[in-house]
Amino acid sequence: MRLVVKKVYERTDVELLQRYFRKVYGRWEKVRSIAKTQKCTRPEVVDVYMIWDALRRGASIREEVYVHDPRVFNALTRRRIELIEFLNRNRPISLKNAAEKMGRDYKNVYDDFRSLSEFQIVTPLKAGNRVTMVGRVVNISADLE
């Protein structure tokens, strides 16, 4: 059995990604050179750069993530699903603000988000102390292989 997570990246994600790149890397040329290096040691930069570049050109991106690790089913608690739904409706938002608005402890929200990102259910963007999510999770389903 595996978990199938369907995500959508939209035009609204372009601004979020641009702010992220500016905050983390400063100059756009630096991001481009990191992403285009053949022996890039930062694959997450390449992923985010590719998403940004495609969205900038008007593409609509739909991604399916297949998780074969059975531990993922333990990671999908009611609170974590509520967090996914909240983040889908309130983007962009930092986890600190999300915790305040949801009436939850920040550490618990952060731990839930980290667990979801470990299984690639959510796509995090980290800029300094701020963590937010890019893209929307539109469907989570189990698939019998």
TORPA-4810 file (N, C-alpha, C, O; in nm, 3 decimals):
<nodes>
NODE_1_0.085_-0.117_0.000_0.000_0.000_0.000_0.089_0.123_0.000_0.196_0.125_0.061_M
NODE_2_0.044_0.226_-0.068_0.120_0.350_-0.071_0.024_0.468_-0.058_-0.095_0.456_-0.083_R
NODE_3_0.079_0.581_-0.019_0.003_0.703_-0.008_0.032_0.788_-0.132_0.147_0.801_-0.174_L
NODE_4_-0.072_0.844_-0.190_-0.057_0.931_-0.306_-0.100_1.072_-0.265_-0.213_1.093_-0.222_V
NODE_5_-0.008_1.167_-0.279_-0.034_1.306_-0.244_-0.032_1.387_-0.373_0.068_1.388_-0.444_V
NODE_6_-0.143_1.455_-0.401_-0.150_1.540_-0.521_-0.139_1.685_-0.478_-0.213_1.732_-0.391_K
NODE_7_-0.045_1.756_-0.542_-0.022_1.896_-0.511_-0.039_1.980_-0.637_-0.022_1.932_-0.749_K
NODE_8_-0.075_2.106_-0.615_-0.089_2.201_-0.725_-0.008_2.325_-0.689_-0.019_2.378_-0.578_V
NODE_9_0.072_2.370_-0.783_0.146_2.495_-0.769_0.082_2.593_-0.865_0.065_2.564_-0.983_Y
NODE_10_0.047_2.711_-0.814_-0.027_2.808_-0.893_0.052_2.937_-0.912_0.158_2.955_-0.853_E
NODE_11_-0.002_3.023_-0.992_0.060_3.153_-1.019_0.086_3.231_-0.889_0.185_3.304_-0.880_R
NODE_12_0.001_3.217_-0.792_0.019_3.288_-0.665_0.147_3.244_-0.592_0.198_3.317_-0.507_T
NODE_13_0.197_3.127_-0.625_0.320_3.078_-0.563_0.444_3.152_-0.615_0.549_3.148_-0.551_D
NODE_14_0.433_3.219_-0.731_0.548_3.289_-0.789_0.598_3.397_-0.693_0.718_3.405_-0.666_V
NODE_15_0.506_3.480_-0.641_0.547_3.586_-0.549_0.612_3.529_-0.424_0.714_3.579_-0.376_E
NODE_16_0.553_3.425_-0.372_0.607_3.361_-0.253_0.749_3.310_-0.279_0.838_3.330_-0.196_L
NODE_17_0.770_3.246_-0.391_0.902_3.195_-0.425_1.001_3.308_-0.451_1.118_3.296_-0.413_L
NODE_18_0.957_3.416_-0.514_1.047_3.529_-0.537_1.093_3.590_-0.406_1.212_3.619_-0.388_Q
NODE_19_0.999_3.610_-0.313_1.037_3.665_-0.181_1.133_3.571_-0.110_1.229_3.616_-0.047_R
NODE_20_1.108_3.441_-0.120_1.195_3.341_-0.059_1.337_3.351_-0.115_1.433_3.358_-0.039_Y
NODE_21_1.349_3.351_-0.247_1.481_3.359_-0.309_1.554_3.486_-0.269_1.673_3.484_-0.238_F
NODE_22_1.481_3.599_-0.270_1.543_3.726_-0.235_1.594_3.726_-0.091_1.704_3.773_-0.062_R
NODE_23_1.512_3.673_-0.002_1.548_3.673_0.140_1.665_3.579_0.168_1.756_3.614_0.244_K
NODE_24_1.664_3.461_0.110_1.765_3.361_0.140_1.895_3.384_0.063_2.004_3.368_0.118_V
NODE_25_1.884_3.420_-0.066_2.003_3.426_-0.152_2.043_3.565_-0.196_2.152_3.584_-0.248_Y
NODE_26_1.957_3.663_-0.175_1.990_3.799_-0.215_1.976_3.822_-0.364_1.872_3.869_-0.409_G
NODE_27_2.077_3.789_-0.439_2.078_3.814_-0.583_2.022_3.694_-0.659_2.047_3.579_-0.624_R
NODE_28_1.944_3.723_-0.763_1.883_3.619_-0.843_1.989_3.538_-0.919_1.971_3.418_-0.940_W
NODE_29_2.097_3.602_-0.958_2.202_3.532_-1.032_2.261_3.418_-0.949_2.299_3.314_-1.003_E
NODE_30_2.269_3.438_-0.818_2.321_3.334_-0.729_2.231_3.211_-0.731_2.280_3.098_-0.737_K
NODE_31_2.101_3.233_-0.727_2.005_3.121_-0.731_2.019_3.045_-0.862_2.025_2.923_-0.864_V
NODE_32_2.023_3.119_-0.971_2.034_3.056_-1.102_2.163_2.974_-1.114_2.161_2.864_-1.168_R
NODE_33_2.275_3.028_-1.064_2.401_2.955_-1.074_2.399_2.829_-0.987_2.456_2.727_-1.027_S
NODE_34_2.336_2.833_-0.870_2.325_2.715_-0.785_2.241_2.608_-0.855_2.279_2.491_-0.859_I
NODE_35_2.128_2.650_-0.911_2.037_2.555_-0.975_2.094_2.496_-1.103_2.061_2.383_-1.138_A
NODE_36_2.178_2.570_-1.173_2.229_2.522_-1.302_2.363_2.450_-1.290_2.415_2.402_-1.390_K
NODE_37_2.419_2.442_-1.171_2.544_2.371_-1.151_2.518_2.222_-1.161_2.426_2.171_-1.098_T
NODE_38_2.598_2.152_-1.238_2.574_2.009_-1.258_2.592_1.929_-1.130_2.521_1.831_-1.108_Q
NODE_39_2.684_1.968_-1.047_2.708_1.894_-0.923_2.651_1.971_-0.805_2.718_1.991_-0.704_K
NODE_40_2.528_2.013_-0.818_2.462_2.093_-0.715_2.445_2.011_-0.587_2.395_1.899_-0.591_C
NODE_41_2.487_2.068_-0.476_2.473_1.999_-0.347_2.346_2.043_-0.275_2.323_2.002_-0.161_T
NODE_42_2.265_2.124_-0.339_2.142_2.172_-0.279_2.022_2.138_-0.368_1.968_2.226_-0.434_R
NODE_43_1.981_2.010_-0.372_1.872_1.972_-0.462_1.742_2.044_-0.435_1.662_2.063_-0.527_P
NODE_44_1.718_2.085_-0.310_1.594_2.158_-0.281_1.590_2.292_-0.353_1.482_2.338_-0.390_E
NODE_45_1.706_2.353_-0.375_1.711_2.479_-0.450_1.673_2.453_-0.595_1.600_2.532_-0.655_V
NODE_46_1.722_2.345_-0.651_1.690_2.311_-0.790_1.540_2.287_-0.803_1.478_2.337_-0.897_V
NODE_47_1.480_2.212_-0.710_1.336_2.186_-0.716_1.257_2.315_-0.713_1.169_2.337_-0.797_D
NODE_48_1.288_2.400_-0.616_1.213_2.525_-0.601_1.237_2.617_-0.721_1.145_2.684_-0.766_V
NODE_49_1.360_2.620_-0.771_1.391_2.702_-0.889_1.311_2.654_-1.011_1.255_2.735_-1.085_Y
NODE_50_1.305_2.523_-1.031_1.230_2.468_-1.145_1.082_2.502_-1.134_1.019_2.537_-1.234_M
NODE_51_1.026_2.491_-1.014_0.886_2.527_-0.994_0.865_2.675_-1.027_0.773_2.711_-1.100_I
NODE_52_0.953_2.760_-0.971_0.941_2.903_-0.995_0.951_2.935_-1.144_0.870_3.011_-1.197_W
NODE_53_1.049_2.878_-1.210_1.071_2.907_-1.351_0.951_2.866_-1.437_0.910_2.940_-1.527_D
NODE_54_0.896_2.750_-1.409_0.779_2.703_-1.485_0.658_2.792_-1.459_0.585_2.826_-1.552_A
NODE_55_0.636_2.829_-1.333_0.522_2.914_-1.300_0.538_3.053_-1.362_0.442_3.113_-1.410_L
NODE_56_0.661_3.103_-1.361_0.689_3.235_-1.417_0.653_3.239_-1.566_0.609_3.341_-1.618_R
NODE_57_0.672_3.127_-1.633_0.641_3.119_-1.776_0.495_3.084_-1.802_0.456_3.064_-1.917_R
NODE_58_0.414_3.078_-1.696_0.270_3.056_-1.714_0.225_2.912_-1.706_0.107_2.884_-1.729_G
NODE_59_0.313_2.822_-1.674_0.274_2.680_-1.664_0.192_2.657_-1.538_0.201_2.733_-1.442_A
NODE_60_0.114_2.555_-1.540_0.041_2.509_-1.423_0.106_2.377_-1.383_0.120_2.287_-1.466_S
NODE_61_0.145_2.366_-1.259_0.218_2.247_-1.216_0.131_2.163_-1.123_0.079_2.212_-1.023_I
NODE_62_0.119_2.038_-1.159_0.051_1.940_-1.074_0.154_1.831_-1.045_0.219_1.780_-1.136_R
NODE_63_0.167_1.798_-0.920_0.268_1.702_-0.879_0.201_1.589_-0.801_0.110_1.613_-0.721_E
NODE_64_0.245_1.468_-0.825_0.199_1.355_-0.747_0.320_1.296_-0.676_0.423_1.267_-0.737_E
NODE_65_0.306_1.280_-0.546_0.413_1.222_-0.465_0.362_1.087_-0.416_0.254_1.077_-0.358_V
NODE_66_0.442_0.984_-0.439_0.407_0.850_-0.394_0.495_0.815_-0.275_0.618_0.815_-0.285_Y
NODE_67_0.432_0.785_-0.163_0.505_0.751_-0.042_0.481_0.603_-0.012_0.368_0.561_0.010_V
NODE_68_0.589_0.526_-0.012_0.579_0.382_0.009_0.610_0.341_0.153_0.594_0.225_0.189_H
NODE_69_0.652_0.435_0.234_0.687_0.407_0.373_0.559_0.391_0.456_0.482_0.487_0.465_D
NODE_70_0.535_0.277_0.515_0.411_0.256_0.591_0.398_0.349_0.712_0.288_0.367_0.764_P
NODE_71_0.509_0.408_0.757_0.503_0.500_0.871_0.424_0.627_0.838_0.380_0.698_0.928_R
NODE_72_0.405_0.655_0.709_0.334_0.776_0.669_0.190_0.774_0.721_0.132_0.879_0.750_V
NODE_73_0.133_0.656_0.733_-0.006_0.647_0.780_-0.017_0.687_0.927_-0.122_0.735_0.969_F
NODE_74_0.089_0.667_1.004_0.091_0.715_1.142_0.112_0.866_1.147_0.072_0.931_1.244_N
NODE_75_0.174_0.922_1.044_0.202_1.066_1.041_0.077_1.148_1.007_0.074_1.268_1.033_A
NODE_76_-0.023_1.085_0.951_-0.143_1.159_0.911_-0.248_1.159_1.022_-0.352_1.093_1.011_L
NODE_77_-0.221_1.233_1.126_-0.316_1.245_1.236_-0.422_1.350_1.200_-0.407_1.424_1.103_T
NODE_78_-0.527_1.354_1.278_-0.634_1.451_1.256_-0.579_1.594_1.263_-0.615_1.677_1.180_R
NODE_79_-0.493_1.622_1.361_-0.436_1.757_1.376_-0.349_1.794_1.257_-0.348_1.910_1.215_R
NODE_80_-0.277_1.700_1.201_-0.191_1.729_1.087_-0.272_1.754_0.961_-0.236_1.837_0.878_R
NODE_81_-0.381_1.682_0.946_-0.469_1.706_0.832_-0.535_1.843_0.846_-0.551_1.914_0.747_I
NODE_82_-0.573_1.880_0.969_-0.626_2.015_0.993_-0.522_2.121_0.957_-0.557_2.224_0.900_E
NODE_83_-0.396_2.095_0.990_-0.289_2.188_0.957_-0.275_2.203_0.805_-0.261_2.315_0.755_L
NODE_84_-0.279_2.093_0.733_-0.272_2.098_0.586_-0.387_2.182_0.530_-0.365_2.269_0.446_I
NODE_85_-0.507_2.157_0.578_-0.623_2.231_0.530_-0.612_2.380_0.563_-0.646_2.464_0.481_E
NODE_86_-0.564_2.412_0.684_-0.546_2.551_0.723_-0.444_2.620_0.633_-0.467_2.731_0.586_F
NODE_87_-0.330_2.554_0.610_-0.225_2.613_0.527_-0.270_2.627_0.382_-0.229_2.721_0.314_L
NODE_88_-0.354_2.537_0.334_-0.407_2.550_0.199_-0.493_2.675_0.185_-0.489_2.741_0.081_N
NODE_89_-0.570_2.707_0.287_-0.660_2.823_0.283_-0.590_2.954_0.314_-0.635_3.059_0.271_R
NODE_90_-0.481_2.950_0.387_-0.414_3.071_0.437_-0.270_3.076_0.392_-0.179_3.063_0.473_N
NODE_91_-0.248_3.096_0.263_-0.112_3.102_0.212_-0.083_3.241_0.163_-0.174_3.304_0.110_R
NODE_92_0.035_3.291_0.176_0.144_3.238_0.259_0.124_3.279_0.404_0.072_3.387_0.432_P
NODE_93_0.164_3.195_0.494_0.156_3.225_0.637_0.269_3.150_0.706_0.300_3.036_0.671_I
NODE_94_0.328_3.214_0.804_0.434_3.147_0.879_0.372_3.046_0.974_0.254_3.057_1.009_S
NODE_95_0.449_2.950_1.016_0.397_2.851_1.111_0.364_2.915_1.244_0.270_2.872_1.312_L
NODE_96_0.438_3.018_1.283_0.409_3.088_1.408_0.271_3.153_1.402_0.192_3.142_1.495_K
NODE_97_0.243_3.221_1.290_0.110_3.281_1.273_0.001_3.176_1.263_-0.109_3.194_1.315_N
NODE_98_0.033_3.066_1.196_-0.065_2.956_1.184_-0.099_2.901_1.322_-0.216_2.878_1.353_A
NODE_99_0.003_2.881_1.405_-0.020_2.829_1.540_-0.109_2.923_1.621_-0.200_2.879_1.691_A
NODE_100_-0.082_3.053_1.610_-0.164_3.152_1.682_-0.308_3.148_1.635_-0.400_3.146_1.717_E
NODE_101_-0.329_3.148_1.504_-0.465_3.149_1.450_-0.539_3.019_1.474_-0.662_3.019_1.485_K
NODE_102_-0.465_2.908_1.483_-0.529_2.779_1.509_-0.547_2.753_1.657_-0.614_2.656_1.696_M
NODE_103_-0.488_2.838_1.742_-0.497_2.818_1.886_-0.416_2.699_1.934_-0.455_2.630_2.029_G
NODE_104_-0.304_2.674_1.867_-0.219_2.560_1.901_-0.081_2.609_1.943_-0.041_2.721_1.911_R
NODE_105_-0.010_2.525_2.013_0.126_2.554_2.053_0.217_2.552_1.930_0.207_2.463_1.846_D
NODE_106_0.307_2.652_1.920_0.395_2.662_1.804_0.480_2.537_1.786_0.495_2.487_1.674_Y
NODE_107_0.536_2.485_1.895_0.623_2.367_1.885_0.548_2.249_1.825_0.604_2.176_1.742_K
NODE_108_0.424_2.229_1.866_0.345_2.118_1.811_0.316_2.137_1.662_0.324_2.043_1.584_N
NODE_109_0.283_2.261_1.624_0.258_2.290_1.483_0.386_2.268_1.402_0.382_2.208_1.295_V
NODE_110_0.499_2.317_1.454_0.627_2.299_1.386_0.660_2.150_1.370_0.700_2.106_1.262_Y
NODE_111_0.643_2.073_1.478_0.670_1.929_1.472_0.579_1.859_1.371_0.624_1.772_1.296_D
NODE_112_0.451_1.897_1.368_0.358_1.839_1.271_0.400_1.872_1.129_0.400_1.786_1.041_D
NODE_113_0.437_1.998_1.106_0.479_2.041_0.973_0.606_1.968_0.930_0.619_1.926_0.816_F
NODE_114_0.700_1.955_1.023_0.825_1.885_0.993_0.799_1.738_0.956_0.860_1.685_0.864_R
NODE_115_0.708_1.675_1.029_0.674_1.536_1.000_0.609_1.523_0.862_0.641_1.431_0.787_S
NODE_116_0.520_1.615_0.829_0.455_1.613_0.697_0.555_1.639_0.585_0.546_1.580_0.478_L
NODE_117_0.650_1.729_0.610_0.749_1.758_0.506_0.850_1.645_0.490_0.905_1.625_0.382_S
NODE_118_0.874_1.570_0.597_0.963_1.454_0.589_0.912_1.352_0.487_0.991_1.288_0.417_E
NODE_119_0.782_1.338_0.479_0.720_1.244_0.384_0.679_1.313_0.254_0.610_1.254_0.171_F
NODE_120_0.722_1.439_0.234_0.694_1.518_0.113_0.546_1.543_0.093_0.501_1.563_-0.020_Q
NODE_121_0.471_1.543_0.200_0.328_1.574_0.191_0.310_1.724_0.173_0.221_1.768_0.100_I
NODE_122_0.392_1.804_0.240_0.394_1.949_0.221_0.533_1.989_0.172_0.631_1.919_0.197_V
NODE_123_0.539_2.102_0.103_0.666_2.153_0.052_0.701_2.279_0.130_0.639_2.384_0.109_T
NODE_124_0.799_2.271_0.220_0.830_2.389_0.303_0.922_2.488_0.233_1.003_2.452_0.147_P
NODE_125_0.906_2.614_0.272_1.001_2.719_0.235_1.051_2.777_0.366_0.972_2.821_0.449_L
NODE_126_1.182_2.778_0.385_1.240_2.833_0.507_1.321_2.956_0.472_1.412_2.950_0.389_K
NODE_127_1.287_3.067_0.535_1.362_3.191_0.516_1.389_3.248_0.655_1.302_3.311_0.715_A
NODE_128_1.510_3.225_0.704_1.542_3.269_0.840_1.460_3.187_0.938_1.461_3.064_0.935_G
NODE_129_1.389_3.258_1.026_1.305_3.190_1.125_1.166_3.159_1.071_1.089_3.088_1.135_N
NODE_130_1.133_3.212_0.954_0.999_3.191_0.897_0.994_3.063_0.815_1.081_3.036_0.732_R
NODE_131_0.892_2.985_0.840_0.867_2.863_0.761_0.725_2.873_0.710_0.632_2.902_0.786_V
NODE_132_0.707_2.849_0.582_0.574_2.850_0.523_0.568_2.736_0.421_0.663_2.659_0.407_T
NODE_133_0.457_2.726_0.351_0.438_2.616_0.256_0.414_2.674_0.117_0.345_2.775_0.102_M
NODE_134_0.470_2.610_0.017_0.444_2.648_-0.121_0.361_2.537_-0.185_0.379_2.419_-0.157_V
NODE_135_0.269_2.578_-0.271_0.180_2.481_-0.334_0.065_2.443_-0.242_0.068_2.471_-0.122_G
NODE_136_-0.035_2.380_-0.299_-0.150_2.334_-0.221_-0.162_2.183_-0.234_-0.142_2.127_-0.341_R
NODE_137_-0.195_2.119_-0.125_-0.225_1.976_-0.128_-0.372_1.964_-0.164_-0.459_2.011_-0.089_V
NODE_138_-0.401_1.903_-0.278_-0.541_1.894_-0.321_-0.604_1.758_-0.296_-0.727_1.746_-0.295_V
NODE_139_-0.522_1.656_-0.275_-0.580_1.525_-0.252_-0.476_1.434_-0.187_-0.359_1.434_-0.225_N
NODE_140_-0.520_1.358_-0.090_-0.438_1.254_-0.028_-0.520_1.126_-0.031_-0.633_1.122_0.019_I
NODE_141_-0.463_1.023_-0.090_-0.537_0.897_-0.097_-0.440_0.780_-0.083_-0.321_0.791_-0.109_S
NODE_142_-0.495_0.668_-0.042_-0.417_0.543_-0.034_-0.442_0.466_-0.162_-0.552_0.466_-0.217_A
NODE_143_-0.337_0.400_-0.207_-0.344_0.324_-0.331_-0.290_0.184_-0.304_-0.180_0.169_-0.250_D
NODE_144_-0.366_0.083_-0.341_-0.318_-0.053_-0.329_-0.233_-0.082_-0.451_-0.284_-0.081_-0.563_L
NODE_145_-0.107_-0.107_-0.431_-0.015_-0.126_-0.543_-0.047_-0.248_-0.623_0.022_-0.277_-0.721_E
</nodes>
